Amino acid sequence: QVQLVESGGGLVQAGGSLRLSCTASGSIFSISQVVWYRQAPGKQRELVAGITWGSDSTNYGDAVKGRFTISIDSAENTVNLQMNSLKPEDTAVYYCAADIYGGPRSWGQGTQVTVSS
């Protein structure tokens, strides 16, 4: 099993930056990729960014391309999401999820990001 803990959310003004972290524990070797999603009230869950575990292969949702950067800190088993030029429409609960070889996806508990105008 893999456990995920998100951190780094908070309140920021439009144009500002935040860094979210997703720290994994447990069966780290079984992770194939980690993905950040977000969900705003009344809206569907949206892909933010994903990264293949152990490589530099990344992908981003159209809404965040050029503003957000996903990366892995292998020493800390942590996936970071650097969010720059934040907009009010980025306000949501952000979740990280780990795809597991041969097993179900693991989810973190979520962290709130609020961007004020």
N, C-alpha and C positions, 0 to 999 in steps of 0.2 A: 504494500500500500504506500501511497504517497500523500503526505499532508502539505498543504499550502497555506501560507500566512501572508496576507497583503498588508502593506503599511505605506504611509506617505500621503494619504489624502488630506484634504482640508479646504479652506476658503482662500481664494486668491482673486485679485482684480483682473479684469480683462487685459490681455497683453502680457500677463505674468507667466510664471513657470512653476511647475511642480514636478517632483520625481516620485513615481510609485515603485515600490519594490514587492516582489513576490518570492518568498523564501521557501524552498522545498526541503522536506525531510522524509526519511523513510527509504523506500526502494528507489533511490535516485537513478540507478542504472537502467530502470525500466521506462524512463521518460523518453518519448520520441520528440515531442515539441511542447512548447508552452505558448498559450494564446491569451491575450487580454481582450475582454469584452467589456461593454458598458451597457447600462440600461437606465434610461431616464423615465420618470413617471409617465405612464400612459403610452409609452413607446416600446417597440420591439427591441430585443437585445441586438446589439450591433457589434460586429467585429472591429476591433481597434488595431491590433497588431499581433503578429505571431513570429516565433523564432524556433528553428530546429535546434534541439538540444545538442550541444557539442559542435555546432557549426555556425557560420555567419549568415545562413540563409534566412531571410526575413521577408515578411509581407505586411502590408498596411491597408487599412480601410481608406477609401477615397477621401473621407472627411478629414483625415488626419495626416495625409501624405505631405511631407515637407515641414511638418510642425512637430511631430512626435518621432522619437527614436527608441527602438527596443534593443536591448543588449543583454548579454549573459555575463555574470561574474562567477566564473566556475569555482573559484576558491571558496566562495560563500554560498554556492548552490542557489544563487539569486538571479532572477530576471528583473531588470529595471526597465521602466518606461519613463523616459524623459519627455515631458510635455511642455512645449514652448508656445508662445503666442496664443495663449488660451483664450477661448471665446465663451460667452455665456452658453452657447449651445453645446459646449463640452460638459456641461453640468450633468452628472449621472453618478450612479454607483458603478464602480469599476471592479471587475472580477478577473482573477487569473484562473486559468484552467490548464491542466497538464494531460496530454494524451499519453496513454500508457500502452506499451506493447502487450498485446494479449489480455488487456483488462479494460475496465470502464474508465472514463474520464474522471479525473479528480478536480474538485473546485475549491477555491478559497472562499472566505466568508464575505468578501467584498469590502471596499473602502469608498467613502463618499468624497466626491470632488464637486465643489461648488465654485462657479466663476461668476463674480458679480460684474455688472456693467457700469 
